[in-house]
Amino acid sequence: MELQKIKPEEKRWHVIYTKSKWEKKVDELLMQRGFESWCPVQKQERQWSDRKKIIEVPLFRSYVFVKTCKEDYSKLLSTIGVVNFLYFEKKPAIIRDNEIEEIKKYLGLSTTASIQIVDMMNIPAQTKVSINQGLFMGRRGEVIKAGKNNVFVRLESINMMMIVEFKVQEVSPI
């Protein structure tokens, strides 16, 4: 009789909620502890009284993505700056690999795009559009503001939307 090998649980992307403004520090601490983590950032110009400066700002406030499994939950939660996992339907939220890759790809390809993250809870569905050009070509989204060129692309697993600004000719009503 052969014993079946028990496979360790597959590592998946989770969302960790951090203390306010601790995103980059928590990402660094998790990597030092041997975890695969990622804090997506985008460059923004900030104005001070005497100068302008380009800084890297976390794309998702108080969120860091970490690829892990259940066995490592307590080790993650004991990391300084980590508050808890983000929960979706009473379970730690799991992000699909392709969603992480799409965000990474978009941040890597786009040097001029402005991305905003908006909580979906209070946004009603409006005009649905199809994206005709660029990285999101063939995808569908919902326009929130009439007269603006913003299309919301859903990240359903964390109940958030990513707002990407498109030119009018890049979208068409469905």
N, C-alpha and C positions, 0 to 999 in steps of 0.2 A: 504494500500500500504506500502510495506517494503522498507526502504532505504537500498541501497547496501553500504556495508562498503568499503571505499576506502582504499586499502592496500598501505602502504608506499612502495616506490620503494625498490626492493630487493638490498641488499648490495652485491657488486661484487668487485673482486680484480682489482685494477688499479695500474699503474706505475707512480710514481712521480719522476720528475727530480729534483735533488738537486744541491746546490752549490758544487763545487769541494771539495772532502774530508769531506763533511758534512753528509754522509750517516747515520752513527751510531748516530750522534747527532740529526738529523731530526727524525729518528726512535724513539729515546727516547722522544723527544718533542711531537711527535704525540701520543705516548702512554700516556703521561702525560695529554694530552687534551682529552683522552677517545677514541681514534681511535684504531682499530685493525690494527697494521702495522707490517712489517717484513723486516728486512735488512739481507739477507743471508750472512753469513761470512764463510770463511775457514781459517784454520791455515796455516801460512807460516813461514819458518825459514828465518830470516834476519840476515845478517852479518854486524856488526859494526867493527870498527877498533880494539876494545878491547874485543869483545864478540859476541856470537850468541844468538839470542832471538827468541822465537816463538811468533808471533803476530797474531791477528785476522784481516783479510783483507776482505772488502766487495767483494762479488762475482761479483756483477754488479756495475761498477763504476758509481757514481752519480744517482743511481736508488734505490728507496725504494718502496716496495709493500704496498698498503693500501687497506683495505676492506671498501668500502664506497658507497654512492649513490649520485646522482646529488645534492640533497639538501645540502650536506656538502662540495661541491666543494669550495665555497668562504672561508669557515672556514679553509680548508686544505691549500689553497693558501696563506692565511694570516700567516701561520706558518713560523717562522724565519728559513731560510735555504732552503725553498721550492722555486724552480724556476717556475715550471709549471708541468702540466701533460704531459706524453709522449703520443703523438698522433699517431694513425695508421689509415689511410684512413680518415683523417680529423675529427676523433672522439677520445676522450680519450681512450687509449688502455685498453682493458679488458682482463685479464688473467683468463683462466678457472681454477676452483678449483683443478682439477686433475693435472694440470701443477705445481701449487704451491705445492701440496702434493708430487709429484714426486721429486721435487727439495729438499724439506724437508727430504724426505725418503732417498734420495741418500746422502745428507750431513750427515744425522744421522748414516747411515750404513757404510759409507766409511771412514776409518781412514787413509788410505794410498793413496787414489786416488788424482790425481791432476786435478783440473777443471780449464779450461780457458774459457772465454767468448769472442766470436769473432762476429763482425758485419757481417751479411750475404751479404751485398750489393755487395761486390767485389769478392765473392767466387763462382767460377763456379761449377756446379754439376759434379761429377766424378763417381767413382765406387760405386755402391750401395751395401750395405752389410746387412746381418741379424745378430743380436746379439744372440749368442747361450747360454750364461751363465750370471748369475748375475741379478741384479735388472732390467736391461733393456732387459732381455731375451724375444725374440719374436718381439722386435722392429726392425725397419729398420733405417739405417743411410747412410751417404755418407762419404767415406774416402777422405780426402783432400790431404794428402801428401803420395806419394808412398814411401814405405819402413818404414814408421812410423806406430804406432798402434793406431792412433787417429780416432775416429768415431764421426762425428758431429750429434747431436740430435737436430732437429729443435724445437724452441719455436716460432711458426709462428705468434702468436698474437702480439709479440713485435718485430718481424723481427730480431731476434737474434738467435744464435746457442750456444749450450752448448757443449764444447769439453770434451769428457771423454776418458781417455787413457785405452785401452783394450789390453790384450795379444793377439797375433796372433791367437791362437787356440780358442779364444772366439768369433771370427767373421768368416763369410763365405760369399763369393760373391753370389749375387742373380742371 
